[in-house]
Amino acid sequence: MVVGVLAALAGLVKVRYSYTAVDSQVFRLHYRWTTAICFICCALVVAKEYVGDPIECINGDPTYIKQITSYCWISSTYTINSTDDHMPFVGPYRKDLHEKRYHSYYLWVPVVLFIQGCIFYFPHLIWKSYEGKQLDLLLQDLNKGLFDEDAEKKKKNIVSYLKESWGLNTHYVSVYYICEALNLCSVVAQMLIMNKFLGGLFMDYGIKVLSLINANDAERHDPLITTFPRLTKCDFMRYGPTGTVVTEDILCILPQNIVNEKIFLVMWIWFVFLTTVTSAWLLWRAVVLLNPSVRLRILEHLSKSKLTQKMKNTILSLHLGDYCLLESMGHNLDILNFTDILRGITDSVEEYSPLAPMETGTYKPFYTPNALTDTIPRYRNLGFADTSL
């Protein structure tokens, strides 16, 4: 079962050699890798062939142990703050000395992991729905082949479109940046939710586990056992021979927690890594947005060539939305084609309106209802190449 699930999830993280990238590597960490990790962990939790039954309970009379096990599973088990070295957390309970800590999360672990995977995919779903393969249509498969007889015509079409949409791409880019910010909000919110789900033990869970490396064996306190106990207690009440309610003290084994403790350690490490990388990336985005010279260096790096002063002046005068569209092209096109597009924009710079709107404009999509009569290439047969997807 697990092998089949993992094979189905391989599509999320498989390497794609010929496609148009409309997002960043950091964005893909969220909707590809993190979503896949959540779904894989969900499959491992429900795989009985690896851990057996999720709970096994023990009492003195095996006659109705199956019913007791089912009861303890659905009603949750508990541990106590016992200091017994031989059987920690499950010794004899005394109301004046001990406190009960109930554990019911293990019923919902697969559901929570699945929902987390869906939430991590949601910002990508928003962006994918809004973007609508506009960049792919604009590039006209220029990024999907080494030899294209119509490359020059396609590059002219791209330059013509950029002239037509000058200053009107801000809204398109704004939606993308909002989706990137949603990624950070998502991972932070899910860490807080996970901490609540595990009774406040998730936020420092990884730190405590990693601290065991240098801990003294005599003073070592395993946070894995504290957060995910393998032995728990359960109170099962039944009627005795005379009708009196008898409470039985049941010992339960949770084999599933052996898997849970590893899964949530991996999740903690990954969430911390993802939060750090995403925060750094958004800070870098802010630097790029506020500093035109940085934008110039990025496009110069993508073109892998020394730009002329006229080309630099053109890039520095670009609106933010137009720059981001150009940067996306640079990540998809080869050096020669991208440099030719920069040169084409520069050669026609006098046709740009210096008074183009600076405020958030309405994105002019590459596909319009007049696609059959427009001179700009859109979602139609161009006569020299089929751009339909």
C-alpha positions as CSV (number, residue, x, y, z in Angstrom):
1,M,0.0,0.0,0.0
2,V,2.7,2.5,1.0
3,V,4.7,1.8,-2.1
4,G,1.7,2.6,-4.2
5,V,1.1,5.8,-2.4
6,L,4.7,6.9,-2.7
7,A,4.7,6.1,-6.4
8,A,1.6,8.3,-6.8
9,L,3.3,11.2,-4.9
10,A,6.4,11.0,-7.1
11,G,4.8,13.4,-9.5
12,L,5.0,16.2,-7.0
13,V,8.8,16.1,-6.8
14,K,9.8,14.7,-10.1
15,V,12.3,16.6,-12.2
16,R,10.7,18.5,-15.1
17,Y,13.1,19.1,-17.9
18,S,10.8,21.0,-20.3
19,Y,8.3,23.3,-18.7
20,T,7.9,27.0,-18.0
21,A,8.8,28.0,-14.4
22,V,6.4,30.7,-13.2
23,D,7.6,30.6,-9.6
24,S,10.8,30.5,-7.5
25,Q,12.7,27.5,-6.1
26,V,11.6,28.6,-2.6
27,F,8.0,28.6,-3.7
28,R,8.4,25.1,-5.0
29,L,9.8,24.0,-1.6
30,H,6.3,24.6,-0.2
31,Y,4.0,23.1,-2.7
32,R,6.2,20.3,-4.0
33,W,8.5,19.1,-1.4
34,T,6.5,20.0,1.8
35,T,3.3,18.7,0.4
36,A,5.0,15.5,-0.6
37,I,6.6,15.1,2.8
38,C,3.2,15.6,4.6
39,F,1.5,13.0,2.4
40,I,4.3,10.5,2.7
41,C,4.3,10.8,6.5
42,C,0.5,10.4,6.4
43,A,1.0,7.1,4.4
44,L,3.6,5.9,6.9
45,V,1.4,6.5,9.9
46,V,-1.5,4.4,8.5
47,A,0.8,1.6,7.3
48,K,0.1,-1.3,9.6
49,E,2.7,-3.5,7.9
50,Y,5.5,-1.3,9.5
51,V,4.2,-0.8,13.1
52,G,1.4,-3.3,13.5
53,D,-1.8,-2.3,15.3
54,P,-1.7,1.3,16.5
55,I,-2.6,0.3,20.1
56,E,-2.4,-2.9,22.2
57,C,-3.8,-3.1,25.7
58,I,-3.0,-5.5,28.5
59,N,-5.0,-6.7,31.5
60,G,-5.3,-9.8,33.7
61,D,-8.3,-11.3,31.8
62,P,-7.9,-11.7,28.1
63,T,-11.5,-12.6,27.6
64,Y,-12.7,-9.1,26.5
65,I,-9.3,-7.5,25.8
66,K,-10.4,-6.7,22.2
67,Q,-13.2,-4.5,23.5
68,I,-10.9,-2.9,26.1
69,T,-8.4,-2.1,23.4
70,S,-11.1,-0.5,21.2
71,Y,-12.4,1.5,24.1
72,C,-9.0,2.9,25.1
73,W,-8.2,3.7,21.5
74,I,-11.3,5.8,20.9
75,S,-11.5,7.4,24.4
76,S,-7.7,8.3,24.6
77,T,-5.1,7.2,27.1
78,Y,-3.1,9.1,29.6
79,T,0.2,9.2,31.4
80,I,1.1,10.5,34.9
81,N,4.1,12.5,36.2
82,S,5.7,9.4,37.7
83,T,9.4,9.4,38.4
84,D,9.7,5.6,38.3
85,D,12.8,4.7,36.3
86,H,11.5,1.3,35.4
87,M,8.1,2.3,34.2
88,P,8.0,6.1,33.7
89,F,4.7,7.8,33.3
90,V,2.6,4.7,34.0
91,G,3.2,3.8,37.6
92,P,0.4,3.6,40.3
93,Y,-1.7,6.7,40.2
94,R,-2.3,8.7,43.4
95,K,-4.5,11.7,43.1
96,D,-2.6,13.8,45.7
97,L,0.8,13.2,44.0
98,H,0.2,12.8,40.3
99,E,-1.4,14.7,37.4
100,K,-2.9,13.0,34.4
101,R,-1.9,14.0,30.9
102,Y,-4.2,12.7,28.3
103,H,-3.1,11.7,24.8
104,S,-5.7,11.8,22.1
105,Y,-3.7,13.3,19.2
106,Y,-2.7,10.0,17.7
107,L,-6.3,9.5,16.5
108,W,-5.9,12.6,14.3
109,V,-2.3,12.4,13.1
110,P,-3.0,11.1,9.6
111,V,-5.8,13.6,9.2
112,V,-3.7,16.6,10.4
113,L,-0.8,15.6,8.1
114,F,-3.1,15.3,5.1
115,I,-4.7,18.7,5.8
116,Q,-1.2,20.2,6.2
117,G,-0.2,18.9,2.8
118,C,-3.3,20.5,1.2
119,I,-2.7,23.8,2.9
120,F,0.9,24.0,1.7
121,Y,-0.4,23.4,-1.8
122,F,-3.1,26.1,-1.6
123,P,-0.9,29.3,-2.4
124,H,0.4,27.5,-5.5
125,L,-3.2,26.7,-6.5
126,I,-4.2,30.3,-6.2
127,W,-1.2,31.5,-8.3
128,K,-1.6,28.7,-10.9
129,S,-5.3,29.6,-11.3
130,Y,-4.5,33.4,-11.6
131,E,-1.5,33.0,-13.8
132,G,-3.3,30.8,-16.3
133,K,-0.1,29.9,-18.3
134,Q,0.3,33.5,-19.5
135,L,4.1,33.3,-19.4
136,D,4.0,30.0,-21.2
137,L,1.9,31.4,-24.0
138,L,4.1,34.5,-24.1
139,L,7.2,32.5,-24.6
140,Q,5.6,30.4,-27.4
141,D,7.7,27.3,-26.6
142,L,10.8,29.3,-27.2
143,N,12.2,27.8,-24.0
144,K,11.4,24.2,-24.9
145,G,13.8,23.5,-27.8
146,L,17.3,24.2,-28.8
147,F,16.6,24.8,-32.5
148,D,13.6,26.8,-33.6
149,E,13.3,28.1,-37.1
150,D,10.8,30.7,-36.0
151,A,12.8,32.0,-33.0
152,E,13.3,35.4,-34.5
153,K,9.6,35.9,-35.1
154,K,8.8,34.7,-31.6
155,K,11.3,37.1,-30.1
156,K,9.7,40.0,-32.1
157,N,6.3,39.0,-30.8
158,I,7.6,39.0,-27.2
159,V,9.1,42.5,-27.6
160,S,5.9,43.7,-29.2
161,Y,3.8,42.4,-26.4
162,L,6.1,44.0,-23.8
163,K,5.7,47.3,-25.5
164,E,2.0,46.9,-25.6
165,S,1.7,46.0,-21.9
166,W,4.2,48.6,-20.7
167,G,3.4,49.6,-17.1
168,L,0.3,47.2,-16.9
169,N,1.9,44.1,-15.3
170,T,2.0,45.3,-11.7
171,H,-1.2,43.5,-10.7
172,Y,0.0,40.2,-12.1
173,V,3.2,40.4,-10.1
174,S,1.5,41.6,-7.0
175,V,-0.6,38.5,-6.9
176,Y,2.5,36.4,-7.1
177,Y,4.2,38.2,-4.2
178,I,1.1,37.9,-2.1
179,C,1.2,34.1,-2.7
180,E,4.8,34.0,-1.7
181,A,3.9,35.9,1.5
182,L,1.1,33.3,2.1
183,N,3.7,30.6,2.0
184,L,5.5,32.1,5.0
185,C,2.2,32.7,6.8
186,S,1.2,29.1,6.2
187,V,4.3,27.5,7.6
188,V,4.4,29.8,10.7
189,A,0.7,29.2,11.4
190,Q,1.0,25.5,11.0
191,M,3.9,25.4,13.5
192,L,1.7,27.1,16.0
193,I,-1.3,24.8,15.2
194,M,1.0,21.8,15.6
195,N,2.2,23.1,18.9
196,K,-1.4,23.3,20.1
197,F,-2.1,19.9,18.7
198,L,0.7,18.3,20.7
199,G,-0.2,20.1,23.9
200,G,2.5,22.8,23.7
201,L,5.4,20.4,23.1
202,F,6.2,21.0,19.4
203,M,7.9,24.4,19.3
204,D,10.9,23.2,21.3
205,Y,10.6,19.5,20.4
206,G,13.5,19.4,18.0
207,I,15.8,21.5,20.3
208,K,15.2,19.1,23.2
209,V,15.9,16.0,21.0
210,L,19.1,17.5,19.5
211,S,20.2,18.5,23.0
212,L,20.4,14.7,23.9
213,I,23.6,14.5,21.9
214,N,25.6,16.2,24.5
215,A,23.5,15.2,27.5
216,N,24.9,13.2,30.5
217,D,23.5,9.7,30.4
218,A,22.7,9.8,34.1
219,E,20.7,13.0,33.7
220,R,19.3,12.2,30.3
221,H,15.5,12.8,29.9
222,D,14.2,11.6,26.5
223,P,11.8,14.2,25.1
224,L,10.7,11.6,22.5
225,I,9.1,9.5,25.3
226,T,7.6,12.6,27.0
227,T,5.9,13.8,23.8
228,F,5.1,10.5,22.3
229,P,4.9,7.9,25.1
230,R,5.0,4.3,24.1
231,L,3.4,3.1,27.3
232,T,0.2,4.7,28.6
233,K,-2.6,4.0,31.0
234,C,-6.4,3.7,30.5
235,D,-9.3,3.4,32.9
236,F,-11.9,0.9,31.8
237,M,-15.1,0.8,33.8
238,R,-17.4,-2.2,33.9
239,Y,-20.1,-3.7,36.1
240,G,-19.0,-6.3,38.7
241,P,-21.0,-9.4,39.7
242,T,-23.2,-7.3,42.1
243,G,-23.7,-4.4,39.8
244,T,-21.0,-2.3,41.3
245,V,-18.9,-0.3,38.8
246,V,-15.4,-1.6,38.7
247,T,-12.5,0.5,37.3
248,E,-9.7,-1.5,35.8
249,D,-6.2,0.0,35.4
250,I,-5.2,-0.9,31.9
251,L,-1.7,-0.7,30.4
252,C,-1.6,0.2,26.7
253,I,1.3,0.0,24.2
254,L,1.3,2.6,21.4
255,P,3.6,1.2,18.6
256,Q,2.4,4.0,16.3
257,N,4.3,6.5,18.5
258,I,7.6,5.0,17.4
259,V,6.8,6.3,14.0
260,N,5.2,9.5,15.2
261,E,8.2,10.6,17.1
262,K,10.4,10.4,14.0
263,I,7.9,11.9,11.7
264,F,7.4,15.0,13.9
265,L,11.1,15.4,14.4
266,V,11.5,15.5,10.6
267,M,8.6,17.9,10.4
268,W,10.1,20.2,13.0
269,I,13.5,20.3,11.3
270,W,11.8,20.9,7.9
271,F,9.5,23.6,9.2
272,V,12.3,25.5,10.9
273,F,14.4,25.2,7.7
274,L,11.4,26.3,5.5
275,T,10.6,29.3,7.8
276,T,14.2,30.5,7.7
277,V,14.6,30.1,4.0
278,T,11.3,31.7,3.2
279,S,11.9,34.6,5.5
280,A,15.3,35.2,3.9
281,W,13.8,35.0,0.5
282,L,11.1,37.6,1.2
283,L,13.8,39.9,2.7
284,W,15.7,39.5,-0.6
285,R,12.5,40.2,-2.5
286,A,12.1,43.5,-0.5
287,V,15.7,44.5,-1.4
288,V,15.1,43.8,-5.1
289,L,11.8,45.8,-5.1
290,L,13.4,48.8,-3.4
291,N,16.7,48.9,-5.2
292,P,16.7,49.4,-9.1
293,S,20.4,48.8,-9.2
294,V,19.9,45.3,-7.8
295,R,17.3,44.6,-10.4
296,L,19.8,45.7,-13.0
297,R,22.5,43.3,-11.7
298,I,20.0,40.4,-11.7
299,L,19.1,40.9,-15.4
300,E,22.7,41.3,-16.2
301,H,23.5,38.0,-14.5
302,L,20.7,36.3,-16.4
303,S,21.9,37.6,-19.7
304,K,25.5,36.5,-18.9
305,S,26.8,39.5,-20.9
306,K,28.0,43.0,-20.5
307,L,25.0,45.3,-21.0
308,T,25.4,48.6,-22.9
309,Q,24.7,51.8,-21.2
310,K,21.5,52.2,-23.2
311,M,20.3,48.7,-22.1
312,K,21.1,49.6,-18.5
313,N,19.1,52.8,-18.7
314,T,16.2,50.9,-20.2
315,I,16.2,48.4,-17.4
316,L,16.5,51.0,-14.7
317,S,13.4,52.8,-16.2
318,L,11.3,49.6,-16.1
319,H,8.2,49.5,-14.0
320,L,8.3,46.8,-11.3
321,G,5.8,44.6,-13.0
322,D,7.6,44.7,-16.3
323,Y,10.9,43.9,-14.6
324,C,9.5,40.9,-12.8
325,L,8.0,39.6,-16.1
326,L,11.4,40.0,-17.7
327,E,13.1,38.2,-14.8
328,S,10.8,35.3,-15.2
329,M,11.7,35.1,-18.9
330,G,15.3,35.2,-18.0
331,H,14.9,32.1,-15.8
332,N,13.2,30.2,-18.7
333,L,15.1,31.3,-21.8
334,D,18.7,30.6,-22.8
335,I,21.2,33.3,-22.7
336,L,21.1,34.3,-26.4
337,N,17.4,34.5,-26.7
338,F,17.1,36.5,-23.5
339,T,19.8,38.9,-24.5
340,D,18.1,39.4,-27.9
341,I,14.8,40.3,-26.1
342,L,16.7,42.8,-23.9
343,R,18.3,44.3,-27.0
344,G,14.9,44.5,-28.8
345,I,13.3,46.3,-25.9
346,T,16.3,48.7,-25.8
347,D,16.1,49.4,-29.5
348,S,12.4,50.4,-29.2
349,V,12.8,52.3,-26.0
350,E,11.6,55.5,-27.6
351,E,8.3,53.9,-28.3
352,Y,7.6,53.4,-24.5
353,S,5.6,56.1,-22.8
354,P,7.6,57.8,-20.1
355,L,4.3,58.6,-18.4
356,A,3.1,55.0,-18.2
357,P,1.1,54.5,-15.0
358,M,3.2,53.8,-11.9
359,E,0.3,52.7,-9.8
360,T,-1.1,49.2,-9.8
361,G,-2.4,48.7,-13.3
362,T,-4.6,46.0,-14.8
363,Y,-2.6,43.1,-16.1
364,K,-3.0,42.8,-19.8
365,P,-3.2,39.0,-20.4
366,F,-1.5,37.4,-23.4
367,Y,-4.8,35.9,-24.4
368,T,-7.7,38.3,-25.4
369,P,-11.0,37.7,-27.1
370,N,-9.6,39.3,-30.3
371,A,-6.9,36.6,-30.6
372,L,-7.7,35.8,-34.2
373,T,-7.2,39.3,-35.5
374,D,-4.5,40.7,-33.2
375,T,-1.0,41.2,-34.5
376,I,0.4,40.3,-31.1
377,P,0.8,36.5,-30.7
378,R,-1.7,35.1,-28.3
379,Y,-3.5,31.8,-27.7
380,R,-3.8,30.9,-31.4
381,N,-2.0,29.4,-34.3
382,L,0.7,31.9,-35.3
383,G,1.1,30.4,-38.7
384,F,4.6,29.3,-38.1
385,A,4.2,27.3,-34.8
386,D,1.4,25.9,-32.8
387,T,1.4,27.5,-29.4
388,S,-1.8,25.7,-28.1
389,L,-1.2,23.8,-24.9
